[in-house]
Amino acid sequence: MGNLFESRTGATFDASQPGVRTLQAWVRSKNPVNVQLSDGTKLDGILRWVDAEFLALQPDYEKQPILINRTAVAVIRMLA
């Protein structure tokens, strides 16, 4: 049946996918990453969490994470 989130947005979070597993490993390792958005903006920080729609990126200079819609992401690279 799925949860309420999936029925409203159509988004799913399939942890069996290699990309999702890689993102989860980066969250656990707390290694810095570079996120390039589709508009060319580049952001560096540590991934705090990921879900079906968003990434939470914690830049060094911010106390609160930045929420990034996953559809806006072009490339994510681990920096360490």
C-alpha positions as CSV (number, residue, x, y, z in Angstrom):
1,M,0.0,0.0,0.0
2,G,2.8,2.5,0.8
3,N,2.8,5.3,3.2
4,L,1.0,8.7,3.0
5,F,4.1,10.4,1.7
6,E,4.4,8.1,-1.3
7,S,0.7,8.4,-2.2
8,R,0.8,12.2,-2.2
9,T,4.1,12.8,-3.9
10,G,4.7,9.6,-5.9
11,A,8.3,9.6,-4.5
12,T,9.7,6.4,-3.1
13,F,12.9,5.7,-1.2
14,D,14.4,2.4,-2.3
15,A,17.4,1.6,-0.1
16,S,18.3,-1.3,-2.4
17,Q,19.4,1.1,-5.2
18,P,23.2,1.6,-5.4
19,G,23.0,5.4,-5.5
20,V,20.8,5.5,-2.3
21,R,23.2,3.0,-0.6
22,T,26.2,5.2,-1.6
23,L,24.5,8.4,-0.2
24,Q,23.7,6.5,3.0
25,A,27.3,5.4,3.4
26,W,28.4,9.1,2.9
27,V,26.0,10.2,5.6
28,R,27.4,7.5,8.0
29,S,31.1,8.4,7.1
30,K,30.5,12.1,7.6
31,N,33.0,12.8,4.7
32,P,32.6,16.2,3.0
33,V,30.9,16.2,-0.3
34,N,30.4,18.7,-3.2
35,V,26.9,19.0,-4.5
36,Q,26.5,20.6,-7.9
37,L,22.9,21.8,-8.7
38,S,21.4,21.8,-12.2
39,D,21.8,25.6,-12.3
40,G,25.6,25.3,-11.8
41,T,25.6,26.3,-8.1
42,K,28.2,24.3,-6.1
43,L,27.8,23.6,-2.4
44,D,30.3,21.9,0.0
45,G,29.4,20.2,3.3
46,I,28.5,17.0,5.1
47,L,25.4,15.1,4.2
48,R,23.3,14.8,7.4
49,W,20.4,12.7,6.0
50,V,18.7,11.8,2.7
51,D,15.1,10.8,2.0
52,A,13.0,10.3,-1.1
53,E,12.8,14.0,-1.9
54,F,15.5,15.9,-0.1
55,L,19.2,15.9,0.9
56,A,20.2,17.7,4.1
57,L,23.7,19.3,3.5
58,Q,25.5,20.9,6.5
59,P,28.0,23.5,5.3
60,D,30.9,24.3,7.7
61,Y,29.7,27.8,8.2
62,E,26.0,27.1,8.8
63,K,24.4,25.8,12.1
64,Q,21.4,24.4,10.3
65,P,21.5,22.1,7.3
66,I,20.4,23.2,3.9
67,L,17.6,21.2,2.4
68,I,18.2,20.4,-1.3
69,N,15.4,18.9,-3.5
70,R,16.9,15.8,-5.1
71,T,15.5,16.8,-8.5
72,A,17.8,19.9,-8.4
73,V,21.0,17.9,-8.0
74,A,23.2,17.3,-11.0
75,V,26.3,15.8,-9.4
76,I,27.4,14.8,-5.9
77,R,31.1,14.1,-5.3
78,M,32.8,13.0,-2.1
79,L,35.7,15.3,-1.3
80,A,37.7,13.2,1.1
